[in-house]
Amino acid sequence: VQLQASGGGLVQAGGSLRLSCAASGRAFNRAVMGWFRQAPGKEREFVAAISRTGRTSDYSAAVKGRFTISRDNDKKTVWLQMNSLKLEDTAVYYCAADATAILSNIPVDTASYEYWGQGTLVTVSS
């Protein structure tokens, strides 16, 4: 699976952005898709993930209620809608795919994801 993230940019606090992750390869439809982020000087952290079918999702406590993950398997695309952005949301955002997840499990650790996109920078200003 090859992943291409886009949609990052500069936004004021309280604003919104929508990130996209376009995938290629037949494994997309059986992959759990996740978004992670890495702020300067910090470790990469889990943001959100969505099951193969899109019926279930999981979010970190930091973004729950503000971010929404979705996917379209026909378009092989995953989105991350980010609302009410905060300064602390500033980071490089990465999409990732776990093509070996078991049944309905949605991993939140980076080690579970085999494929990674190149990242897109989100900067939230005051």
C-alpha positions as CSV (number, residue, x, y, z in Angstrom):
1,V,0.0,0.0,0.0
2,Q,1.4,3.4,-1.0
3,L,0.0,6.4,0.9
4,Q,-0.1,10.1,0.0
5,A,-1.2,12.5,2.6
6,S,-2.3,16.1,1.8
7,G,-4.3,19.0,3.1
8,G,-2.1,20.4,5.7
9,G,-1.5,24.1,6.1
10,L,-1.6,27.1,8.4
11,V,-4.8,27.7,10.2
12,Q,-5.9,29.9,13.1
13,A,-6.9,28.4,16.4
14,G,-10.5,27.5,16.4
15,G,-10.4,26.8,12.6
16,S,-10.8,23.7,10.6
17,L,-8.8,21.6,8.2
18,R,-9.4,18.4,6.3
19,L,-6.6,16.0,5.7
20,S,-6.7,13.5,2.9
21,C,-4.8,10.3,2.4
22,A,-4.9,8.7,-1.0
23,A,-3.9,5.0,-1.2
24,S,-2.9,2.7,-4.0
25,G,-2.7,-1.0,-3.9
26,R,-5.3,-3.8,-3.4
27,A,-4.6,-4.1,0.3
28,F,-6.3,-0.8,1.1
29,N,-9.8,-2.4,1.5
30,R,-8.6,-4.9,4.1
31,A,-6.5,-2.4,6.0
32,V,-7.2,-0.5,9.2
33,M,-6.3,3.1,8.4
34,G,-4.9,5.4,11.0
35,W,-3.7,9.0,11.5
36,F,-0.8,9.8,13.7
37,R,1.0,13.0,14.4
38,Q,4.4,14.1,15.5
39,A,5.2,17.5,17.0
40,P,8.7,18.9,17.2
41,G,10.7,17.2,19.8
42,K,8.0,14.7,20.6
43,E,7.3,11.1,19.8
44,R,4.8,10.2,17.1
45,E,1.4,9.7,18.7
46,F,-1.9,8.1,17.7
47,V,-4.7,10.4,16.6
48,A,-7.5,8.3,15.0
49,A,-8.1,5.1,13.2
50,I,-10.9,3.5,11.3
51,S,-11.9,-0.1,10.6
52,R,-11.8,-1.8,7.2
53,T,-15.5,-1.2,6.7
54,G,-15.6,2.3,8.3
55,R,-18.2,1.2,10.8
56,T,-16.0,1.6,13.8
57,S,-13.3,4.2,14.8
58,D,-11.2,5.2,17.7
59,Y,-9.7,8.5,18.7
60,S,-7.1,9.8,21.2
61,A,-8.5,11.6,24.2
62,A,-6.8,14.8,22.9
63,V,-8.9,15.0,19.7
64,K,-12.1,13.1,20.6
65,G,-15.1,15.3,19.8
66,R,-13.1,17.6,17.5
67,F,-11.7,15.3,14.8
68,T,-13.5,12.8,12.6
69,I,-12.0,10.1,10.6
70,S,-13.8,8.6,7.5
71,R,-13.0,6.5,4.5
72,D,-14.2,5.6,1.1
73,N,-13.0,2.2,-0.1
74,D,-14.1,2.8,-3.7
75,K,-11.9,5.9,-3.8
76,K,-9.2,4.4,-1.6
77,T,-9.1,7.5,0.4
78,V,-9.2,8.3,4.1
79,W,-10.0,11.7,5.6
80,L,-9.4,13.4,8.9
81,Q,-11.7,16.3,9.5
82,M,-10.2,18.5,12.2
83,N,-12.4,21.1,13.8
84,S,-11.8,23.5,16.7
85,L,-8.1,23.3,16.2
86,K,-5.8,24.2,19.1
87,L,-2.2,25.4,19.2
88,E,-1.2,21.9,20.5
89,D,-2.5,20.3,17.4
90,T,0.5,21.7,15.5
91,A,2.4,18.7,14.1
92,V,3.2,16.7,11.1
93,Y,0.3,14.3,10.4
94,Y,0.9,10.9,9.0
95,C,-1.6,8.4,7.6
96,A,-0.8,4.8,8.0
97,A,-2.2,1.4,7.1
98,D,-2.4,-1.9,9.0
99,A,-3.2,-4.6,6.5
100,T,-2.9,-7.4,9.0
101,A,-5.2,-6.2,11.8
102,I,-7.3,-9.0,13.3
103,L,-11.0,-8.8,12.8
104,S,-12.4,-5.7,14.4
105,N,-9.2,-4.7,16.3
106,I,-8.2,-1.1,15.8
107,P,-4.5,-0.7,16.8
108,V,-3.3,2.6,18.3
109,D,0.4,1.8,18.4
110,T,2.7,2.8,15.6
111,A,4.4,-0.6,15.5
112,S,1.1,-2.2,14.2
113,Y,1.1,-0.1,11.0
114,E,3.2,-1.4,8.2
115,Y,2.7,1.3,5.7
116,W,3.2,5.1,6.1
117,G,2.6,8.2,4.1
118,Q,5.1,11.0,3.9
119,G,3.3,13.4,6.3
120,T,1.6,16.7,5.9
121,L,2.3,19.7,8.2
122,V,-0.5,21.3,10.2
123,T,0.4,24.6,11.9
124,V,-2.2,26.2,14.2
125,S,-1.5,29.8,15.0
126,S,-3.0,32.1,17.7
